[in-house]
Amino acid sequence: MNEYVLFLIALVPIVWLIVSLGVLKLPAHKTCLFTAFLSLLIAIIFWKMPVIDGITASIEGMAIALWPILLVIVAALFTYNLACETKTMDVMKTMLSSITTDNRIQVLILAWGFGGFLEAVAGYGTAVAIPASILASIGFNPIFAAVICLISNTVPTAFGAIGIPVTTLATVTNLDVVHLSYITSLQLAGFIMLIPFLLVILTERNIKAVKGVFWITLVSGASFAIPQIFIAKYLGAELPALIGSICSMICTIIMAKVMNKKEESSVAVTVDDDGEVNCDTAVKKISAKEGILAWLPYILLCTLILITSPLVPSLNSFVGQFSSNIHIYSGDPASTAGFSWINTPGMMIIIATVIAGFVQKLKFGYMANVFKNTVIQLKTSFVTIMSIVAISKIMSYSGMTSSISFGLCAITGSLYPLIAPLLGAIGTFVTGSDTSANILFGGLQVEAAKSLSIDPYWIAAANTAGATAGKMISPQSIAIATSATGLIGQEGKIFSSTVKYCLGYVVILGLIVYFGRFLPII
């Protein structure tokens, strides 16, 4: 069959997902399950995929969806639900209010800084699930909390989970990982500066929202971007997002505290008729012990992930032993699915939460009951995410994703750099993973660059950068956001709210990639 016809047919599942979620606003668990069957049928009929291969590809996708992806969602929501049950969430709200009561700055601290940190150390949806649930709990509109965290969880994903996406891309393309990291950081630098301003504007739904917080917003972005570029250039892929997010959080909190003190000192103190002093800035004082206990699950989580990451090789090697490689897909070439039973973010969250629960003197039976209710709460999310990952496996193994990439290359020709980021975005939309998008299209991007006599590092980096855009509209990410904020069934509304920002992101990035290829890279 003609390759151009196959290209159009391969787009059918993606177009249907966009239409069903964005236009028809169908529930994600229903439309994703239908799309999984549709993808399987198309693969069997047009790509001659053997039925048994299609079934085993689907099973492999569902298994990977359960572990580690769904495990992260369950674990993150379990931590949040337990915090609500024990009232420690109220302590966290009070502590955030003591830093600032300004919603715009709270968004910068939680969605941007803390979310970026979680993406850097863990990935797998933690950067959406945890900040979104906290924002919703402290009074933000749940839909807004979901959208703002999806937009925030874009640029950090390139170097997420201790740099796995970029290191994987370097491996599959045989490129130097340090130089590739540097080029990727340059392409993303402008977005790191702009996104905090977008978050502030969206918080108040008005461009005038920047007034009064311009400098703190600028610092929040610059303190992320500059360290990220520096670390990427000299150290590689593991630490750019981690160091950048920490610097951003620290700088934003320090400036917020300074601004808060100035506001408090400028508040007029009044005396009523009874001689009582009135002041609106009084905030309940939280002791250090209360604060540490409230944030203990997250403190332990960050500690566990860092000490078991490649940054500590001995511990990383030890926990890495507890893993299995299982052959599920029956097709050719053979595929082996790897499962880490301990060194995976979901398990780390559960371990941290249970340890913190014991420190807080909670009984195991009580925590187990909260965990059980959390699983029940997420039953439709299980269907959604298992279906999405099954779709990605079917499309990958059958050759549908290869047909999409071929079609885009053939149609665009010398204008290919304009759509190179779009290919990465499509990869993340389908798979929900920047790493998977790099595995799917990284090699093709480099080959296209060589055929057009363009620096392969520049186009390979465009795949990773484009993949960060697709992250915000991936059904997998949206399902995580709706699960964390209690909006299950409203995935279409979230998709409609984020897709315009994704399109703008991809268009701007395409122009950067197209014209930037003419600039000398220092």
C-alpha positions as CSV (number, residue, x, y, z in Angstrom):
1,M,0.0,0.0,0.0
2,N,1.2,3.5,-0.8
3,E,3.2,5.0,2.1
4,Y,1.3,8.3,2.0
5,V,-2.0,6.4,2.4
6,L,-0.5,4.5,5.4
7,F,0.6,7.8,6.8
8,L,-2.9,9.1,6.8
9,I,-4.4,5.9,8.2
10,A,-1.8,5.9,11.0
11,L,-3.0,9.3,12.0
12,V,-6.6,8.1,12.6
13,P,-6.1,7.0,16.3
14,I,-4.4,10.2,17.1
15,V,-6.9,12.4,15.4
16,W,-9.8,10.5,17.0
17,L,-8.3,11.0,20.5
18,I,-8.0,14.7,19.8
19,V,-11.5,15.0,18.5
20,S,-13.1,12.8,21.1
21,L,-11.4,14.5,24.0
22,G,-11.2,18.1,22.8
23,V,-14.3,18.5,20.7
24,L,-16.8,15.8,21.8
25,K,-15.5,15.8,25.4
26,L,-16.1,12.1,25.9
27,P,-14.9,10.5,29.1
28,A,-11.3,9.5,28.7
29,H,-11.7,5.9,30.0
30,K,-14.4,5.3,27.3
31,T,-12.7,6.9,24.3
32,C,-9.2,5.6,25.2
33,L,-10.5,2.0,25.5
34,F,-12.3,2.4,22.1
35,T,-9.2,3.8,20.5
36,A,-7.1,0.9,21.8
37,F,-9.4,-1.5,20.0
38,L,-9.5,0.8,16.9
39,S,-5.6,0.9,16.8
40,L,-5.4,-2.9,17.1
41,L,-7.9,-3.3,14.2
42,I,-6.1,-0.9,12.0
43,A,-2.7,-2.5,12.8
44,I,-4.0,-6.0,11.9
45,I,-5.8,-4.9,8.7
46,F,-3.4,-2.4,7.2
47,W,0.0,-3.2,8.7
48,K,-0.6,-7.0,8.6
49,M,0.2,-7.3,12.3
50,P,-0.5,-10.9,13.5
51,V,-3.4,-11.0,15.9
52,I,-1.3,-12.7,18.6
53,D,1.4,-10.0,18.3
54,G,-1.3,-7.3,18.6
55,I,-2.7,-8.9,21.7
56,T,0.7,-9.4,23.4
57,A,1.7,-5.8,22.5
58,S,-1.5,-4.7,24.3
59,I,-0.8,-6.8,27.3
60,E,2.7,-5.5,27.5
61,G,1.3,-1.9,27.4
62,M,-1.2,-2.6,30.1
63,A,1.5,-4.2,32.3
64,I,3.7,-1.2,32.0
65,A,0.8,1.0,32.7
66,L,0.1,-0.8,36.0
67,W,3.8,-0.7,37.0
68,P,5.2,2.0,37.2
69,I,2.8,4.6,35.8
70,L,-0.5,3.8,37.7
71,L,1.5,3.0,40.8
72,V,2.7,6.6,40.9
73,I,-0.8,8.0,40.6
74,V,-2.1,5.7,43.4
75,A,0.9,6.5,45.6
76,A,0.7,10.3,45.1
77,L,-3.0,10.4,45.8
78,F,-2.6,8.0,48.8
79,T,-0.1,10.5,50.3
80,Y,-2.5,13.4,49.7
81,N,-5.6,11.6,51.0
82,L,-3.6,10.6,54.2
83,A,-2.6,14.2,54.7
84,C,-6.2,15.3,54.5
85,E,-7.3,12.6,56.9
86,T,-4.7,13.5,59.5
87,K,-5.2,17.2,59.0
88,T,-1.5,17.7,58.2
89,M,-2.6,19.3,54.9
90,D,-4.0,22.2,57.0
91,V,-0.5,22.7,58.5
92,M,1.0,22.8,55.0
93,K,-1.6,25.4,53.9
94,T,-0.7,27.5,56.9
95,M,3.0,27.3,56.2
96,L,2.5,28.3,52.5
97,S,0.4,31.2,53.7
98,S,3.2,32.3,56.0
99,I,5.5,32.5,52.9
100,T,2.9,34.4,50.9
101,T,-0.8,34.7,50.5
102,D,-0.4,35.7,46.9
103,N,-1.9,33.0,44.6
104,R,0.5,34.0,41.8
105,I,3.5,33.3,43.9
106,Q,2.1,30.1,45.4
107,V,1.7,28.8,41.9
108,L,5.3,29.7,41.1
109,I,6.5,27.9,44.2
110,L,4.3,24.8,44.0
111,A,3.5,24.2,40.3
112,W,6.7,25.6,38.8
113,G,9.5,25.1,41.4
114,F,8.3,22.1,43.4
115,G,6.8,20.5,40.3
116,G,10.0,20.9,38.4
117,F,11.9,19.3,41.3
118,L,9.6,16.3,41.4
119,E,10.0,15.9,37.7
120,A,13.7,16.1,38.0
121,V,14.0,13.5,40.7
122,A,11.1,11.1,39.9
123,G,9.1,11.8,36.8
124,Y,6.2,9.4,35.9
125,G,3.5,11.9,36.7
126,T,4.6,12.9,40.2
127,A,5.2,16.5,39.1
128,V,1.5,16.7,38.1
129,A,-0.2,14.6,40.7
130,I,1.4,16.0,43.9
131,P,1.4,19.8,43.2
132,A,-2.0,19.6,41.6
133,S,-3.5,17.9,44.6
134,I,-1.9,20.4,47.0
135,L,-3.0,23.4,45.0
136,A,-6.6,22.1,44.9
137,S,-6.5,21.5,48.7
138,I,-5.4,25.0,49.5
139,G,-8.3,26.5,47.7
140,F,-7.4,26.7,44.0
141,N,-10.1,25.7,41.4
142,P,-9.4,22.0,40.7
143,I,-9.5,22.5,36.9
144,F,-7.1,25.4,37.2
145,A,-4.8,23.4,39.4
146,A,-4.8,20.6,36.8
147,V,-4.1,22.9,33.9
148,I,-1.5,24.9,35.6
149,C,0.5,21.8,36.6
150,L,0.3,20.3,33.1
151,I,1.7,23.5,31.6
152,S,4.4,23.7,34.3
153,N,5.3,20.1,33.7
154,T,6.8,20.7,30.2
155,V,10.4,22.0,30.1
156,P,11.5,20.0,33.2
157,T,10.6,16.7,31.5
158,A,13.6,16.9,29.1
159,F,15.9,16.3,32.0
160,G,13.4,14.5,34.1
161,A,14.0,11.4,36.3
162,I,17.7,12.3,36.6
163,G,18.1,13.0,32.9
164,I,16.8,9.7,31.5
165,P,15.2,11.2,28.3
166,V,18.3,12.9,27.1
167,T,20.7,10.1,28.1
168,T,18.4,7.6,26.3
169,L,18.3,9.8,23.2
170,A,22.1,10.0,23.2
171,T,22.3,6.2,23.4
172,V,19.9,5.5,20.5
173,T,21.5,8.1,18.3
174,N,25.2,7.6,19.2
175,L,25.6,11.3,20.1
176,D,27.7,12.8,22.9
177,V,25.4,13.2,25.9
178,V,27.0,16.3,27.3
179,H,26.8,18.3,24.0
180,L,23.3,17.0,23.4
181,S,22.3,18.2,26.9
182,Y,23.7,21.6,26.2
183,I,21.9,22.1,22.9
184,T,18.6,20.9,24.5
185,S,19.0,23.4,27.3
186,L,19.5,26.2,24.8
187,Q,16.4,25.4,22.9
188,L,14.3,25.3,26.1
189,A,15.8,28.4,27.8
190,G,13.4,30.8,26.3
191,F,10.4,28.7,27.4
192,I,11.8,28.4,31.0
193,M,11.8,32.2,31.1
194,L,8.3,32.7,29.6
195,I,6.3,29.9,31.3
196,P,6.4,31.5,34.8
197,F,4.9,34.7,33.3
198,L,2.2,32.6,31.6
199,L,1.4,30.9,34.9
200,V,1.1,34.2,36.7
201,I,-1.2,35.6,33.9
202,L,-3.4,32.5,34.0
203,T,-3.7,32.7,37.7
204,E,-5.5,36.0,37.5
205,R,-6.7,35.5,33.9
206,N,-5.4,38.9,33.0
207,I,-2.1,40.1,31.6
208,K,-2.1,42.8,34.2
209,A,-1.5,40.1,36.8
210,V,2.2,40.5,36.2
211,K,2.1,43.9,37.9
212,G,3.6,43.7,41.3
213,V,5.3,40.3,40.7
214,F,7.3,41.0,37.6
215,W,10.7,40.7,39.2
216,I,9.9,37.6,41.3
217,T,8.5,36.0,38.2
218,L,11.6,36.9,36.1
219,V,13.9,35.6,38.9
220,S,11.8,32.4,39.1
221,G,12.5,31.7,35.5
222,A,16.0,33.0,35.2
223,S,17.2,31.1,38.3
224,F,16.0,27.9,36.7
225,A,17.3,28.5,33.1
226,I,20.8,29.8,33.8
227,P,21.9,27.0,36.2
228,Q,20.3,24.4,33.8
229,I,22.3,25.7,30.9
230,F,25.5,25.8,32.9
231,I,25.1,22.3,34.4
232,A,24.0,20.8,31.0
233,K,27.1,22.2,29.2
234,Y,29.7,21.0,31.7
235,L,28.1,18.0,33.5
236,G,25.6,16.4,31.2
237,A,22.0,15.3,31.5
238,E,21.6,14.1,35.1
239,L,21.4,17.3,37.1
240,P,20.2,20.3,35.0
241,A,16.5,20.2,36.0
242,L,17.3,19.2,39.5
243,I,19.7,22.0,40.2
244,G,17.6,24.5,38.2
245,S,14.4,23.7,40.1
246,I,16.1,23.9,43.5
247,C,17.6,27.3,42.6
248,S,14.2,28.5,41.3
249,M,12.4,27.4,44.5
250,I,15.0,28.9,46.8
251,C,15.1,32.3,45.0
252,T,11.3,32.5,44.7
253,I,10.8,31.7,48.4
254,I,13.4,34.2,49.5
255,M,11.9,37.0,47.4
256,A,8.4,36.0,48.5
257,K,9.4,36.2,52.2
258,V,11.0,39.7,51.6
259,M,7.9,40.9,49.8
260,N,5.7,39.5,52.5
261,K,7.6,41.3,55.2
262,K,7.3,44.6,53.3
263,E,3.5,44.1,52.9
264,E,3.2,43.3,56.6
265,S,5.1,46.4,57.6
266,S,3.0,48.6,55.4
267,V,-0.3,47.3,56.9
268,A,-2.1,50.0,58.9
269,V,-2.8,49.0,62.5
270,T,-6.2,50.2,63.7
271,V,-7.8,50.5,67.2
272,D,-11.5,49.9,67.6
273,D,-13.9,51.5,70.1
274,D,-13.0,48.9,72.7
275,G,-9.3,49.6,72.5
276,E,-8.5,46.3,70.7
277,V,-5.8,46.3,68.0
278,N,-6.9,45.0,64.6
279,C,-4.4,43.7,62.0
280,D,-5.2,41.5,59.0
281,T,-1.8,39.9,58.7
282,A,-2.0,37.5,61.7
283,V,-1.0,34.0,60.7
284,K,-1.1,31.0,63.0
285,K,2.4,30.1,64.0
286,I,3.5,26.5,63.1
287,S,6.2,25.0,65.2
288,A,9.3,23.4,63.5
289,K,8.1,20.0,64.7
290,E,4.6,20.4,63.2
291,G,6.1,21.6,59.9
292,I,8.5,18.8,59.6
293,L,5.9,16.2,60.4
294,A,3.5,17.7,57.9
295,W,6.0,17.7,55.0
296,L,7.8,14.5,56.2
297,P,6.4,12.2,53.4
298,Y,7.8,14.6,50.7
299,I,11.0,15.1,52.6
300,L,11.5,11.3,52.8
301,L,10.4,10.9,49.2
302,C,13.0,13.3,47.9
303,T,15.7,11.8,50.1
304,L,14.9,8.2,49.1
305,I,14.8,9.0,45.4
306,L,18.1,11.0,45.5
307,I,20.0,8.3,47.5
308,T,18.8,5.5,45.3
309,S,19.4,7.4,42.0
310,P,22.6,7.0,39.8
311,L,24.0,9.9,41.9
312,V,24.7,7.3,44.6
313,P,25.9,4.3,42.5
314,S,26.2,1.7,45.3
315,L,22.6,2.1,46.6
316,N,21.3,2.5,43.1
317,S,23.0,-0.8,42.2
318,F,21.6,-2.5,45.3
319,V,18.0,-1.6,44.8
320,G,18.4,-2.2,41.1
321,Q,18.8,-5.9,41.8
322,F,15.1,-6.1,42.7
323,S,13.8,-6.1,39.2
324,S,12.5,-8.4,36.5
325,N,12.8,-8.6,32.7
326,I,9.6,-10.2,31.4
327,H,9.1,-11.3,27.8
328,I,5.5,-10.5,26.9
329,Y,5.4,-9.3,23.3
330,S,5.6,-12.2,20.9
331,G,6.5,-10.4,17.7
332,D,9.8,-9.9,15.9
333,P,12.0,-8.2,17.0
334,A,11.6,-9.6,20.5
335,S,10.9,-7.2,23.3
336,T,11.5,-7.5,27.0
337,A,9.6,-5.4,29.5
338,G,11.6,-4.3,32.5
339,F,10.0,-3.9,35.9
340,S,11.8,-2.3,38.9
341,W,10.0,-3.5,42.1
342,I,11.6,-1.1,44.6
343,N,13.6,1.6,42.7
344,T,10.6,3.2,41.0
345,P,8.9,6.5,42.1
346,G,5.6,4.9,43.0
347,M,7.2,2.5,45.5
348,M,9.3,5.3,46.9
349,I,6.3,7.5,47.5
350,I,4.5,4.6,49.3
351,I,7.5,3.7,51.4
352,A,8.0,7.4,52.4
353,T,4.4,7.9,53.2
354,V,4.1,4.7,55.4
355,I,7.3,5.6,57.3
356,A,6.0,9.1,57.8
357,G,2.7,7.7,59.0
358,F,4.4,5.5,61.6
359,V,6.4,8.6,62.8
360,Q,3.1,10.4,63.1
361,K,1.8,7.5,65.2
362,L,-0.7,6.2,62.6
363,K,-1.8,2.6,62.7
364,F,-1.0,0.4,59.7
365,G,-4.7,-0.7,59.4
366,Y,-5.7,2.9,59.2
367,M,-3.2,3.7,56.4
368,A,-4.2,0.5,54.6
369,N,-7.8,1.5,54.6
370,V,-7.0,4.9,53.1
371,F,-4.9,3.2,50.5
372,K,-7.8,0.8,49.6
373,N,-10.2,3.8,49.2
374,T,-7.6,5.5,47.0
375,V,-7.5,2.6,44.6
376,I,-11.3,2.5,44.4
377,Q,-11.3,6.2,43.7
378,L,-9.0,5.7,40.7
379,K,-10.8,2.8,39.0
380,T,-11.6,4.7,35.8
381,S,-8.1,6.1,35.6
382,F,-6.8,2.5,35.5
383,V,-8.9,1.9,32.3
384,T,-7.7,5.2,30.7
385,I,-4.0,4.8,31.3
386,M,-3.8,1.1,30.5
387,S,-5.6,1.8,27.2
388,I,-3.3,4.7,26.3
389,V,-0.1,2.7,26.9
390,A,-1.5,-0.3,25.0
391,I,-2.2,2.1,22.1
392,S,1.4,3.3,22.1
393,K,2.8,-0.3,22.0
394,I,0.4,-1.3,19.2
395,M,1.4,1.7,17.1
396,S,5.1,1.2,17.8
397,Y,5.4,-2.5,17.2
398,S,3.1,-2.5,14.1
399,G,5.0,0.2,12.3
400,M,2.3,2.9,12.5
401,T,4.6,5.4,14.3
402,S,7.3,4.8,11.6
403,S,4.7,5.6,8.9
404,I,3.8,8.8,10.6
405,S,7.5,9.9,10.8
406,F,8.0,8.9,7.1
407,G,5.0,10.9,6.0
408,L,6.1,14.0,7.8
409,C,9.6,13.9,6.4
410,A,8.4,13.2,2.9
411,I,5.8,16.0,2.9
412,T,8.0,18.8,4.5
413,G,11.3,18.3,2.7
414,S,13.7,21.2,3.4
415,L,11.2,22.6,5.8
416,Y,11.6,19.6,8.0
417,P,13.2,21.5,10.9
418,L,9.9,23.4,11.3
419,I,8.1,20.2,12.2
420,A,10.9,18.3,13.9
421,P,9.5,19.4,17.4
422,L,6.0,18.3,16.3
423,L,7.3,14.8,15.8
424,G,8.5,14.7,19.3
425,A,5.2,16.2,20.6
426,I,3.3,13.4,18.8
427,G,5.5,10.8,20.3
428,T,4.8,12.1,23.8
429,F,1.1,12.5,23.1
430,V,0.9,8.9,22.1
431,T,3.2,7.4,24.8
432,G,3.0,9.9,27.6
433,S,6.8,9.8,27.9
434,D,9.6,12.1,26.7
435,T,11.9,9.0,26.9
436,S,9.6,6.9,24.7
437,A,9.3,9.7,22.2
438,N,13.1,9.8,21.9
439,I,13.2,6.1,21.4
440,L,10.5,6.2,18.7
441,F,11.8,9.1,16.7
442,G,15.3,10.0,17.8
443,G,17.1,7.9,15.2
444,L,14.8,9.2,12.4
445,Q,15.5,12.8,13.5
446,V,19.2,12.3,13.2
447,E,18.9,10.6,9.8
448,A,16.7,13.5,8.5
449,A,19.3,16.0,9.8
450,K,22.1,14.3,8.0
451,S,20.2,14.1,4.8
452,L,19.5,17.8,5.0
453,S,23.1,18.6,6.1
454,I,22.0,20.0,9.4
455,D,23.7,19.6,12.7
456,P,22.2,16.3,14.1
457,Y,22.6,17.5,17.6
458,W,20.3,20.4,16.8
459,I,17.5,18.3,15.3
460,A,17.9,15.5,17.9
461,A,17.5,18.1,20.7
462,A,14.4,19.4,18.9
463,N,12.8,16.0,19.4
464,T,13.3,16.1,23.1
465,A,12.2,19.8,23.3
466,G,9.1,19.1,21.2
467,A,8.3,16.1,23.4
468,T,8.1,18.4,26.4
469,A,5.2,20.3,24.6
470,G,3.3,17.1,24.0
471,K,3.5,16.2,27.6
472,M,0.8,18.7,28.6
473,I,-1.9,17.2,26.3
474,S,-1.0,13.6,26.6
475,P,-4.1,11.7,27.7
476,Q,-1.9,9.9,30.2
477,S,-0.8,13.2,31.9
478,I,-4.3,14.5,31.8
479,A,-5.6,11.3,33.5
480,I,-3.0,11.8,36.2
481,A,-4.1,15.4,36.7
482,T,-7.8,14.6,36.8
483,S,-7.2,11.8,39.2
484,A,-5.2,14.0,41.6
485,T,-7.8,16.8,41.6
486,G,-11.0,14.7,41.8
487,L,-12.0,15.6,38.2
488,I,-12.3,12.1,36.7
489,G,-14.6,12.3,33.8
490,Q,-13.7,15.9,32.9
491,E,-10.6,15.0,30.8
492,G,-12.0,16.7,27.7
493,K,-12.3,20.0,29.5
494,I,-8.7,19.8,30.7
495,F,-7.6,18.9,27.2
496,S,-9.4,21.8,25.6
497,S,-7.8,24.2,28.1
498,T,-4.3,23.0,27.4
499,V,-4.2,22.2,23.7
500,K,-3.9,25.8,22.6
501,Y,-0.8,26.3,24.8
502,C,0.7,23.1,23.4
503,L,0.1,24.3,19.8
504,G,1.6,27.7,20.5
505,Y,4.6,26.0,22.2
506,V,5.2,23.7,19.2
507,V,4.9,26.6,16.7
508,I,7.3,28.8,18.5
509,L,9.8,25.9,19.1
510,G,9.5,25.0,15.4
511,L,10.6,28.5,14.4
512,I,13.4,28.4,16.9
513,V,14.7,25.1,15.5
514,Y,14.3,26.3,11.9
515,F,16.1,29.6,12.2
516,G,18.3,28.6,15.0
517,R,20.1,26.0,12.9
518,F,21.9,28.9,11.1
519,L,23.4,30.3,14.3
520,P,26.8,29.2,15.5
521,I,26.5,27.2,18.8
522,I,29.0,28.4,21.4
